[in-house]
Amino acid sequence: MVAAYGPVGKHGLGMVLKIDQSELYDPVTRQLKFIVPLLTMLVFAGMLLLRWMVMPLVRKLVKSEHETLAANIMLRDSETRTRAVLDSVDEGIIAIGENGVIEIFNPAAERIFGYSGSEIVGQNVSLLMPEPHRGQHDGYLKHYLETGESKILGVVREVMGVRKNGASFPLELTASEVRVEARRLYIASARDITARKEVEQHIMYLANHDALTGLPNRNLLQDRIRQAVAQARRSKERGAVLFIDLDQFKTINDSLGHDVGDLLLKAVAERLVSGLRSEDTVARQGGDEFIVVLPRVTNAQDAGTVAQELLDAIAPPYQVKGNELHAGASIGIAIFPDDGEDGDTLLKNSDTAMYHAKEAGRNNYQFFTPGMNQLAAERQSLGTCLRHALARNELLLHFQPMVDMTSGKLMGLEVLLRWQHPEQGLIPPLKFIPLAEETGLIVPIGEWVLKTACLQLKAWQEQGYEVPRLAINLSTRQFRQKALPETIARILDETGVEARFVELEITESILMDNTGEAVETLRKLNDMGLEISIDDFGTGYSSLSYLKRFPIDKLKIDRSFVQDIATDPDDAAIVTAIIALAHSLQMKVIAEGVEEAAQLVFLSRQGCDQYQGYYFSKPLPAAEVVTKLQRRKA
């Protein structure tokens, strides 16, 4: 039970109240049976209410966590991809902060500059620049941050970079700016263009230099002449242009092959360069033509001195593939400002002077004179007139007798071409034959000569004269015609002339021009019954060993050797040797240009077979030839 005592008043009495425990707790128990279920229901309802209110927040929190996790994963993936891209691109990627310190340096940049990322990250980017940009970089960056002025952002530029080993190299660089939060970051894309620059330089070199000799070509030559003219004008001095053309180069090129000719050109180029100052220019115009530019000459004679030195440098023999070769040159000189104030005029005038050097005997130099242009114009006009000479019947033939040395009997007639110009009169062959060669007119003219000569021979025969063999000259261009044997056969057939009455004269240079084809052509002509003689023997470049390979019947000694045989021991020795050589090869010998009795006596003593020249008769027109012919016996 539960008891409680309490005093009552002042009487010393007390009251005790007692109650059984079960009776005490019975009201509580009865209330708890009601309250507990109620509280339980309230708690459950509160929990349900709390869940209803909290769960959306929980869901949002969980979703946010998931999204954050996914974002972190995506960020890591993005960083990985970005790093993979940076690592895989072929261009160097360099990122720097506002202080110029490198923060990103990808593997391509490592390969380009030679630094590892660990070595360069944290270093100032100026380390990758050559001076003076290295020392000025921080100032450039500061100026941009203060003013916002930049000439490099967003622009592709070519700059120089510096590798770890200190070597400079060309870069193609593009820079841009990005902002990361409140920071500025500068991204540079760098590409090593060393290989491209080398290719560009090589292409530029090829565009301005001759592939064979390495000398400046026509393009670069024009620029060098402009510079020389400008320099001479500033210094009030003279300049000079020398036009050099090798003599008889084509003979060497055609006979020994283009590979030998190319090696000879390279050797000549080396000698020309070695004989000049460093400030002078030697260029190859093309073929066997070279141009020398002298920026400063005190007077015209200085240019002449240089030209002679170059001739002397070219003259010594060359050893090329086992061949001893000799080269000469003709040089034309134009002086600035006297002969022109621009490159085209100076080249034109020096070219004109060079042609006069050739006409003056080759292996010499000539200064340009104003009269040369007039002569060149006349030459051009003459060439135009020559094109119409055939159609206008202005060409005619003369005949020079060839006589037996012992009996004095007429053995042949050399056919010589003449041009009767309606205004200029009789034009000598030396003036128009080279023009015909240059223009190609020599081919139809040569065919006309052959046909007209055969018709004349046939006419003399029909008139009852004993006509000797006609000697007709063949030019190099004619001889190169593949159909030459067929053309000659056709003309003989059309005119009714027997081949035994025709002798063809060729020069030594023809023998050197594609030897295989020359042998075949000569054999075809010889098989037709035509005789073959070599004209102007001794003045060409053929090897004497070639003579036994060709079907040659006669050698004609050039007049330059005959002229002084009575007084010049050297000419006498040469003529004697030619006669002996020809006879040893079973060939006949005829001397041309015989004008004096002493010459005739010497030739007769040496056993020369025939001769021609003014001593017996000058060339005669057809009407006068009959005075030298005999009538056939009935």
C-alpha positions as semicolon CSV with decimal commas, in nm:
position;residue;x (nm);y (nm);z (nm)
1;M;0,000;0,000;0,000
2;V;0,088;0,365;0,001
3;A;0,048;0,560;0,328
4;A;0,083;0,928;0,405
5;Y;0,098;1,092;0,748
6;G;0,029;1,454;0,831
7;P;-0,015;1,634;1,173
8;V;-0,358;1,773;1,251
9;G;-0,362;2,106;1,427
10;K;-0,178;2,165;1,750
11;H;-0,316;1,872;1,942
12;G;-0,042;1,640;1,854
13;L;-0,274;1,438;1,662
14;G;-0,202;1,309;1,317
15;M;-0,385;1,159;1,039
16;V;-0,270;0,865;0,844
17;L;-0,406;0,806;0,501
18;K;-0,342;0,480;0,336
19;I;-0,445;0,339;0,011
20;D;-0,377;0,020;-0,165
21;Q;-0,126;0,032;-0,449
22;S;-0,370;-0,116;-0,688
23;E;-0,626;0,141;-0,586
24;L;-0,372;0,416;-0,627
25;Y;-0,271;0,321;-0,983
26;D;-0,612;0,216;-1,096
27;P;-0,714;0,563;-1,231
28;V;-0,384;0,596;-1,406
29;T;-0,415;0,257;-1,552
30;R;-0,761;0,334;-1,673
31;Q;-0,634;0,662;-1,833
32;L;-0,334;0,493;-1,989
33;K;-0,552;0,245;-2,165
34;F;-0,706;0,542;-2,339
35;I;-0,408;0,774;-2,365
36;V;-0,146;0,527;-2,487
37;P;-0,340;0,423;-2,795
38;L;-0,417;0,788;-2,854
39;L;-0,054;0,886;-2,820
40;T;0,044;0,600;-3,041
41;M;-0,197;0,714;-3,301
42;L;-0,074;1,072;-3,267
43;V;0,289;0,963;-3,301
44;F;0,208;0,749;-3,601
45;A;0,010;1,031;-3,754
46;G;0,297;1,270;-3,681
47;M;0,541;1,031;-3,838
48;L;0,319;1,003;-4,144
49;L;0,291;1,380;-4,156
50;L;0,665;1,419;-4,112
51;R;0,731;1,167;-4,383
52;W;0,492;1,343;-4,614
53;M;0,665;1,670;-4,550
54;V;1,030;1,551;-4,547
55;M;1,037;1,292;-4,824
56;P;1,034;1,545;-5,113
57;L;1,326;1,717;-4,952
58;V;1,503;1,389;-4,911
59;R;1,430;1,298;-5,271
60;K;1,566;1,634;-5,387
61;L;1,872;1,586;-5,173
62;V;1,933;1,238;-5,310
63;K;1,873;1,359;-5,665
64;S;2,108;1,646;-5,607
65;E;2,369;1,407;-5,477
66;H;2,324;1,186;-5,783
67;E;2,344;1,484;-6,014
68;T;2,649;1,613;-5,837
69;L;2,812;1,272;-5,866
70;A;2,721;1,251;-6,234
71;A;2,849;1,604;-6,292
72;N;3,173;1,514;-6,119
73;I;3,202;1,206;-6,336
74;M;3,128;1,406;-6,650
75;L;3,376;1,671;-6,544
76;R;3,640;1,408;-6,486
77;D;3,554;1,256;-6,826
78;S;3,565;1,600;-6,988
79;E;3,900;1,673;-6,830
80;T;4,023;1,334;-6,944
81;R;3,899;1,396;-7,298
82;T;4,041;1,747;-7,297
83;R;4,373;1,614;-7,177
84;A;4,359;1,337;-7,436
85;V;4,288;1,594;-7,707
86;L;4,568;1,820;-7,587
87;D;4,801;1,523;-7,572
88;S;4,709;1,394;-7,918
89;V;4,701;1,712;-8,129
90;D;5,001;1,772;-8,347
91;E;5,013;2,139;-8,260
92;G;5,178;2,265;-7,948
93;I;4,929;2,407;-7,696
94;I;5,068;2,650;-7,441
95;A;4,855;2,827;-7,179
96;I;4,989;3,114;-6,971
97;G;4,841;3,324;-6,698
98;E;4,832;3,701;-6,662
99;N;5,181;3,692;-6,515
100;G;5,323;3,520;-6,827
101;V;5,388;3,194;-6,645
102;I;5,321;2,871;-6,836
103;E;5,037;2,661;-6,690
104;I;4,972;2,412;-6,970
105;F;5,233;2,258;-7,200
106;N;5,107;1,965;-7,404
107;P;5,321;1,677;-7,542
108;A;5,331;1,833;-7,891
109;A;5,479;2,147;-7,738
110;E;5,730;1,927;-7,557
111;R;5,834;1,772;-7,890
112;I;5,854;2,109;-8,061
113;F;6,057;2,293;-7,797
114;G;6,247;2,002;-7,643
115;Y;6,133;2,072;-7,285
116;S;5,933;1,830;-7,069
117;G;5,616;1,959;-6,906
118;S;5,768;1,937;-6,561
119;E;6,063;2,151;-6,676
120;I;5,864;2,428;-6,837
121;V;5,538;2,459;-6,641
122;G;5,586;2,741;-6,393
123;Q;5,845;2,913;-6,612
124;N;5,791;3,243;-6,795
125;V;5,691;3,191;-7,157
126;S;5,967;3,430;-7,270
127;L;6,202;3,135;-7,222
128;L;6,068;3,004;-7,555
129;M;6,140;3,331;-7,740
130;P;6,457;3,463;-7,906
131;E;6,589;3,810;-7,838
132;P;6,479;4,086;-7,860
133;H;6,129;3,948;-7,795
134;R;6,238;3,758;-7,485
135;G;6,339;4,072;-7,303
136;Q;6,037;4,267;-7,425
137;H;5,766;4,009;-7,358
138;D;5,670;4,114;-7,005
139;G;5,640;4,473;-7,125
140;Y;5,411;4,364;-7,410
141;L;5,190;4,169;-7,168
142;K;5,172;4,455;-6,920
143;H;5,082;4,700;-7,197
144;Y;4,798;4,474;-7,310
145;L;4,658;4,430;-6,957
146;E;4,659;4,805;-6,908
147;T;4,528;4,918;-7,247
148;G;4,361;4,615;-7,404
149;E;4,557;4,684;-7,724
150;S;4,690;4,373;-7,895
151;K;4,804;4,295;-8,246
152;I;4,855;3,925;-8,192
153;L;4,531;3,781;-8,049
154;G;4,332;3,593;-8,307
155;V;4,595;3,647;-8,578
156;V;4,803;3,373;-8,743
157;R;5,165;3,486;-8,734
158;E;5,502;3,348;-8,830
159;V;5,753;3,400;-8,549
160;M;6,080;3,250;-8,433
161;G;6,099;3,013;-8,138
162;V;6,390;2,880;-7,934
163;R;6,438;2,514;-7,848
164;K;6,589;2,385;-7,525
165;N;6,924;2,342;-7,706
166;G;6,921;2,710;-7,800
167;A;6,845;2,657;-8,169
168;S;6,607;2,904;-8,330
169;F;6,337;2,780;-8,565
170;P;6,027;2,919;-8,742
171;L;5,683;2,885;-8,581
172;E;5,330;2,946;-8,697
173;L;5,153;3,088;-8,391
174;T;4,789;3,166;-8,309
175;A;4,700;3,320;-7,970
176;S;4,360;3,369;-7,804
177;E;4,228;3,482;-7,467
178;V;3,981;3,299;-7,237
179;R;3,845;3,388;-6,893
180;V;3,833;3,131;-6,615
181;E;3,621;3,282;-6,334
182;A;3,795;3,613;-6,271
183;R;4,124;3,506;-6,427
184;R;4,255;3,565;-6,778
185;L;4,420;3,275;-6,954
186;Y;4,607;3,305;-7,283
187;I;4,614;3,001;-7,512
188;A;4,876;2,976;-7,787
189;S;4,868;2,719;-8,067
190;A;5,218;2,665;-8,208
191;R;5,324;2,469;-8,516
192;D;5,683;2,399;-8,620
193;I;5,706;2,509;-8,986
194;T;6,075;2,434;-9,037
195;A;6,005;2,170;-9,304
196;R;5,756;2,395;-9,481
197;K;6,001;2,684;-9,480
198;E;6,272;2,460;-9,623
199;V;6,036;2,352;-9,901
200;E;5,938;2,714;-9,968
201;Q;6,302;2,817;-9,975
202;H;6,381;2,530;-10,212
203;I;6,093;2,626;-10,440
204;M;6,205;2,989;-10,428
205;Y;6,561;2,880;-10,507
206;L;6,443;2,674;-10,805
207;A;6,230;2,964;-10,925
208;N;6,531;3,197;-10,923
209;H;6,827;2,971;-11,003
210;D;6,934;2,758;-11,295
211;A;6,887;2,389;-11,213
212;L;7,207;2,283;-11,392
213;T;7,466;2,538;-11,281
214;G;7,306;2,684;-10,969
215;L;7,355;3,033;-11,112
216;P;7,080;3,295;-11,099
217;N;6,832;3,243;-11,380
218;R;6,646;3,498;-11,591
219;N;6,403;3,589;-11,311
220;L;6,671;3,669;-11,054
221;L;6,890;3,828;-11,322
222;Q;6,633;4,100;-11,385
223;D;6,630;4,187;-11,015
224;R;7,011;4,191;-10,998
225;I;7,027;4,426;-11,297
226;R;6,773;4,660;-11,133
227;Q;6,982;4,663;-10,815
228;A;7,302;4,727;-11,011
229;V;7,142;5,012;-11,205
230;A;7,007;5,165;-10,882
231;Q;7,348;5,132;-10,714
232;A;7,529;5,287;-11,010
233;R;7,276;5,570;-11,022
234;R;7,319;5,645;-10,649
235;S;7,696;5,639;-10,665
236;K;7,698;5,822;-11,000
237;E;7,913;5,545;-11,145
238;R;7,870;5,321;-11,444
239;G;7,748;4,963;-11,454
240;A;7,789;4,701;-11,725
241;V;7,605;4,399;-11,861
242;L;7,809;4,136;-12,046
243;F;7,625;3,891;-12,273
244;I;7,834;3,574;-12,317
245;D;7,758;3,307;-12,576
246;L;7,981;3,000;-12,612
247;D;8,124;2,939;-12,958
248;Q;8,055;2,606;-13,131
249;F;7,890;2,463;-12,819
250;K;7,618;2,296;-13,022
251;T;7,876;2,088;-13,205
252;I;8,006;1,948;-12,877
253;N;7,656;1,900;-12,738
254;D;7,527;1,716;-13,043
255;S;7,836;1,505;-13,108
256;L;7,924;1,394;-12,755
257;G;7,581;1,403;-12,597
258;H;7,386;1,637;-12,373
259;D;7,539;1,490;-12,057
260;V;7,887;1,598;-12,172
261;G;7,747;1,934;-12,282
262;D;7,588;1,987;-11,941
263;L;7,913;1,908;-11,761
264;L;8,095;2,154;-11,986
265;L;7,839;2,426;-11,905
266;K;7,888;2,364;-11,533
267;A;8,266;2,387;-11,572
268;V;8,237;2,712;-11,769
269;A;8,002;2,854;-11,503
270;E;8,256;2,776;-11,229
271;R;8,533;2,954;-11,421
272;L;8,314;3,259;-11,478
273;V;8,225;3,284;-11,108
274;S;8,584;3,238;-10,994
275;G;8,700;3,522;-11,220
276;L;8,466;3,788;-11,075
277;R;8,413;3,991;-10,759
278;S;8,164;3,878;-10,496
279;E;7,941;4,176;-10,575
280;D;7,923;4,081;-10,944
281;T;7,652;3,850;-11,076
282;V;7,688;3,560;-11,317
283;A;7,356;3,428;-11,448
284;R;7,262;3,165;-11,702
285;Q;7,023;3,307;-11,958
286;G;6,953;2,966;-12,108
287;G;7,129;2,718;-12,334
288;D;7,493;2,826;-12,365
289;E;7,424;3,192;-12,285
290;F;7,556;3,356;-11,968
291;I;7,504;3,709;-11,840
292;V;7,752;3,896;-11,619
293;V;7,637;4,205;-11,428
294;L;7,905;4,447;-11,306
295;P;7,743;4,693;-11,060
296;R;8,038;4,933;-11,055
297;V;8,286;5,012;-11,331
298;T;8,491;5,329;-11,346
299;N;8,479;5,343;-11,723
300;A;8,385;5,130;-12,020
301;Q;8,737;4,997;-12,060
302;D;8,712;4,832;-11,717
303;A;8,427;4,621;-11,854
304;G;8,644;4,534;-12,155
305;T;8,924;4,424;-11,920
306;V;8,683;4,198;-11,733
307;A;8,553;4,056;-12,062
308;Q;8,905;3,967;-12,174
309;E;8,978;3,806;-11,837
310;L;8,666;3,594;-11,878
311;L;8,771;3,491;-12,229
312;D;9,110;3,390;-12,090
313;A;8,943;3,196;-11,809
314;I;8,719;3,006;-12,050
315;A;8,996;2,923;-12,300
316;P;9,202;2,646;-12,123
317;P;9,093;2,292;-12,218
318;Y;8,834;2,099;-12,016
319;Q;8,853;1,733;-11,924
320;V;8,501;1,593;-11,942
321;K;8,435;1,218;-11,933
322;G;8,767;1,137;-12,093
323;N;8,731;1,406;-12,360
324;E;8,953;1,709;-12,393
325;L;8,719;1,990;-12,488
326;H;8,791;2,346;-12,593
327;A;8,545;2,632;-12,557
328;G;8,557;2,989;-12,673
329;A;8,306;3,266;-12,629
330;S;8,174;3,580;-12,791
331;I;8,093;3,865;-12,551
332;G;7,877;4,171;-12,604
333;I;7,903;4,464;-12,360
334;A;7,639;4,728;-12,279
335;I;7,722;5,012;-12,038
336;F;7,480;5,183;-11,799
337;P;7,359;5,454;-11,848
338;D;7,511;5,509;-12,194
339;D;7,353;5,205;-12,360
340;G;7,033;5,181;-12,156
341;E;6,883;5,259;-11,818
342;D;6,680;4,942;-11,760
343;G;6,741;4,570;-11,768
344;D;6,555;4,491;-12,088
345;T;6,741;4,756;-12,288
346;L;7,081;4,659;-12,148
347;L;7,020;4,290;-12,222
348;K;6,897;4,365;-12,573
349;N;7,192;4,587;-12,656
350;S;7,452;4,353;-12,505
351;D;7,294;4,069;-12,705
352;T;7,326;4,277;-13,022
353;A;7,692;4,347;-12,944
354;M;7,749;3,975;-12,885
355;Y;7,627;3,894;-13,237
356;H;7,875;4,146;-13,374
357;A;8,149;3,970;-13,176
358;K;8,053;3,647;-13,350
359;E;8,055;3,815;-13,689
360;A;8,399;3,958;-13,606
361;G;8,542;3,608;-13,586
362;R;8,424;3,480;-13,246
363;N;8,627;3,448;-12,926
364;N;8,633;3,827;-12,876
365;Y;8,428;4,100;-12,715
366;Q;8,251;4,398;-12,867
367;F;8,102;4,711;-12,709
368;F;7,752;4,809;-12,810
369;T;7,723;5,110;-13,039
370;P;7,403;5,284;-13,154
371;G;7,475;5,182;-13,510
372;M;7,441;4,817;-13,413
373;N;7,069;4,857;-13,362
374;Q;7,040;4,992;-13,711
375;L;7,231;4,692;-13,840
376;A;7,005;4,461;-13,636
377;A;6,699;4,630;-13,784
378;E;6,847;4,591;-14,131
379;R;6,914;4,228;-14,054
380;Q;6,553;4,182;-13,949
381;S;6,432;4,354;-14,263
382;L;6,664;4,143;-14,476
383;G;6,525;3,828;-14,313
384;T;6,172;3,936;-14,404
385;C;6,275;4,002;-14,763
386;L;6,449;3,665;-14,781
387;R;6,118;3,493;-14,707
388;H;5,982;3,633;-15,031
389;A;6,296;3,592;-15,241
390;L;6,204;3,245;-15,368
391;A;5,854;3,344;-15,471
392;R;5,983;3,657;-15,644
393;N;6,259;3,469;-15,836
394;E;6,530;3,684;-15,681
395;L;6,768;3,391;-15,621
396;L;7,017;3,279;-15,883
397;L;7,313;3,047;-15,920
398;H;7,677;3,104;-16,002
399;F;7,928;2,830;-16,079
400;Q;8,299;2,818;-15,994
401;P;8,517;2,579;-16,195
402;M;8,721;2,309;-16,023
403;V;9,031;2,214;-16,220
404;D;9,259;1,913;-16,236
405;M;9,599;2,007;-16,093
406;T;9,801;1,818;-16,357
407;S;9,607;1,842;-16,682
408;G;9,421;2,168;-16,622
409;K;9,101;1,996;-16,729
410;L;8,768;2,116;-16,591
411;M;8,664;1,852;-16,336
412;G;8,363;2,010;-16,176
413;L;8,159;2,319;-16,099
414;E;8,080;2,431;-15,746
415;V;7,726;2,566;-15,728
416;L;7,709;2,897;-15,540
417;L;7,390;3,074;-15,437
418;R;7,339;3,445;-15,503
419;W;7,057;3,685;-15,416
420;Q;6,969;3,965;-15,653
421;H;6,777;4,202;-15,429
422;P;6,555;4,447;-15,624
423;E;6,676;4,745;-15,418
424;Q;7,010;4,643;-15,263
425;G;7,150;4,469;-15,565
426;L;7,361;4,151;-15,540
427;I;7,376;4,045;-15,176
428;P;7,678;3,830;-15,083
429;P;7,610;3,481;-14,942
430;L;7,786;3,554;-14,611
431;K;7,519;3,815;-14,543
432;F;7,206;3,611;-14,611
433;I;7,303;3,242;-14,576
434;P;7,332;3,269;-14,192
435;L;6,986;3,431;-14,193
436;A;6,849;3,144;-14,395
437;E;7,004;2,899;-14,147
438;E;6,857;3,078;-13,846
439;T;6,508;3,104;-13,990
440;G;6,497;2,754;-14,139
441;L;6,451;2,895;-14,489
442;I;6,770;2,715;-14,587
443;V;6,571;2,392;-14,631
444;P;6,336;2,510;-14,909
445;I;6,614;2,728;-15,053
446;G;6,852;2,430;-15,054
447;E;6,594;2,220;-15,236
448;W;6,552;2,499;-15,492
449;V;6,931;2,515;-15,542
450;L;6,953;2,141;-15,603
451;K;6,664;2,135;-15,849
452;T;6,770;2,451;-16,033
453;A;7,131;2,328;-16,063
454;C;7,013;1,993;-16,200
455;L;6,785;2,166;-16,452
456;Q;7,078;2,384;-16,565
457;L;7,305;2,080;-16,598
458;K;7,040;1,904;-16,805
459;A;7,002;2,211;-17,024
460;W;7,378;2,223;-17,092
461;Q;7,378;1,855;-17,179
462;E;7,089;1,903;-17,417
463;Q;7,286;2,188;-17,578
464;G;7,563;1,939;-17,653
465;Y;7,817;2,035;-17,386
466;E;8,032;1,797;-17,186
467;V;7,929;1,898;-16,836
468;P;8,146;1,799;-16,536
469;R;8,009;1,705;-16,197
470;L;7,822;1,973;-16,002
471;A;7,929;2,024;-15,638
472;I;7,633;2,137;-15,428
473;N;7,662;2,246;-15,066
474;L;7,434;2,092;-14,802
475;S;7,358;2,291;-14,487
476;T;7,334;2,132;-14,145
477;R;6,958;2,188;-14,136
478;Q;6,918;2,021;-14,475
479;F;7,125;1,724;-14,371
480;R;6,910;1,671;-14,060
481;Q;6,600;1,621;-14,275
482;K;6,517;1,251;-14,248
483;A;6,373;1,252;-14,597
484;L;6,687;1,406;-14,754
485;P;6,784;1,095;-14,962
486;E;6,426;1,062;-15,088
487;T;6,411;1,435;-15,170
488;I;6,734;1,420;-15,370
489;A;6,622;1,102;-15,549
490;R;6,294;1,270;-15,642
491;I;6,470;1,580;-15,782
492;L;6,712;1,368;-15,986
493;D;6,421;1,171;-16,124
494;E;6,218;1,486;-16,204
495;T;6,511;1,656;-16,382
496;G;6,647;1,343;-16,551
497;V;6,999;1,395;-16,412
498;E;7,215;1,092;-16,328
499;A;7,346;1,078;-15,970
500;R;7,706;1,046;-16,094
501;F;7,692;1,408;-16,209
502;V;7,621;1,539;-15,856
503;E;7,864;1,583;-15,570
504;L;7,740;1,688;-15,226
505;E;7,962;1,906;-15,007
506;I;7,913;1,888;-14,628
507;T;8,098;2,049;-14,337
508;E;8,288;1,873;-14,063
509;S;8,028;1,976;-13,807
510;I;7,770;1,760;-13,986
511;L;7,988;1,456;-13,917
512;M;7,973;1,537;-13,547
513;D;7,597;1,592;-13,547
514;N;7,439;1,262;-13,437
515;T;7,708;1,036;-13,579
516;G;7,489;0,726;-13,613
517;E;7,227;0,899;-13,826
518;A;7,496;1,083;-14,023
519;V;7,661;0,754;-14,123
520;E;7,327;0,607;-14,231
521;T;7,232;0,914;-14,437
522;L;7,574;0,935;-14,607
523;R;7,564;0,567;-14,695
524;K;7,220;0,607;-14,854
525;L;7,345;0,902;-15,058
526;N;7,662;0,717;-15,157
527;D;7,463;0,410;-15,258
528;M;7,261;0,632;-15,492
529;G;7,586;0,711;-15,679
530;L;7,644;1,059;-15,533
531;E;7,998;1,162;-15,440
532;I;8,054;1,314;-15,093
533;S;8,320;1,573;-15,010
534;I;8,404;1,755;-14,686
535;D;8,409;2,132;-14,733
536;D;8,643;2,366;-14,539
537;F;8,836;2,070;-14,397
538;G;9,054;2,152;-14,097
539;T;8,837;2,429;-13,954
540;G;8,592;2,208;-13,762
541;Y;8,610;1,990;-13,452
542;S;8,574;1,642;-13,590
543;S;8,812;1,366;-13,488
544;L;9,022;1,242;-13,778
545;S;8,938;0,887;-13,673
546;Y;8,581;0,951;-13,788
547;L;8,691;0,986;-14,151
548;K;8,729;0,611;-14,195
549;R;8,372;0,556;-14,076
550;F;8,212;0,776;-14,342
551;P;8,187;0,716;-14,720
552;I;8,388;1,028;-14,806
553;D;8,534;1,073;-15,156
554;K;8,709;1,408;-15,130
555;L;8,854;1,657;-14,883
556;K;8,845;2,027;-14,965
557;I;9,123;2,231;-14,800
558;D;8,988;2,556;-14,657
559;R;9,109;2,877;-14,819
560;S;9,242;3,003;-14,481
561;F;9,519;2,742;-14,503
562;V;9,587;2,795;-14,872
563;Q;9,621;3,172;-14,855
564;D;9,971;3,179;-14,703
565;I;10,111;2,835;-14,788
566;A;10,393;2,990;-14,992
567;T;10,511;3,206;-14,699
568;D;10,379;3,052;-14,374
569;P;10,553;2,725;-14,269
570;D;10,264;2,634;-14,038
571;D;10,002;2,660;-14,312
572;A;10,232;2,472;-14,545
573;A;10,271;2,192;-14,291
574;I;9,895;2,170;-14,235
575;V;9,819;2,151;-14,607
576;T;10,089;1,889;-14,659
577;A;9,944;1,680;-14,372
578;I;9,588;1,704;-14,506
579;I;9,696;1,590;-14,853
580;A;9,891;1,298;-14,710
581;L;9,601;1,201;-14,481
582;A;9,347;1,210;-14,763
583;H;9,560;1,001;-14,997
584;S;9,627;0,746;-14,723
585;L;9,248;0,706;-14,692
586;Q;9,207;0,681;-15,070
587;M;9,044;1,023;-15,093
588;K;9,105;1,301;-15,341
589;V;9,205;1,650;-15,233
590;I;9,093;1,984;-15,372
591;A;9,227;2,322;-15,256
592;E;9,001;2,627;-15,263
593;G;9,096;2,992;-15,276
594;V;9,395;2,952;-15,509
595;E;9,478;3,299;-15,638
596;E;9,853;3,296;-15,707
597;A;10,092;3,086;-15,910
598;A;10,311;3,021;-15,604
599;Q;10,019;2,859;-15,428
600;L;9,949;2,641;-15,729
601;V;10,314;2,532;-15,753
602;F;10,325;2,432;-15,386
603;L;10,000;2,236;-15,409
604;S;10,116;2,060;-15,723
605;R;10,442;1,956;-15,557
606;Q;10,252;1,810;-15,261
607;G;10,030;1,604;-15,491
608;C;9,703;1,796;-15,452
609;D;9,450;1,660;-15,704
610;Q;9,237;1,964;-15,785
611;Y;9,200;2,332;-15,712
612;Q;8,958;2,619;-15,753
613;G;8,993;2,992;-15,713
614;Y;9,037;3,322;-15,888
615;Y;9,370;3,207;-16,035
616;F;9,164;3,000;-16,282
617;S;8,823;3,164;-16,267
618;K;8,589;3,353;-16,039
619;P;8,233;3,221;-15,995
620;L;8,041;3,266;-16,318
621;P;7,673;3,304;-16,406
622;A;7,527;3,021;-16,612
623;A;7,553;3,215;-16,937
624;E;7,930;3,252;-16,899
625;V;7,999;2,897;-16,789
626;V;7,962;2,771;-17,146
627;T;8,288;2,947;-17,231
628;K;8,461;2,693;-17,006
629;L;8,273;2,389;-17,138
630;Q;8,360;2,173;-17,433
631;R;8,125;2,043;-17,693
632;R;8,063;1,670;-17,696
633;K;8,228;1,493;-17,987
634;A;7,986;1,365;-18,245
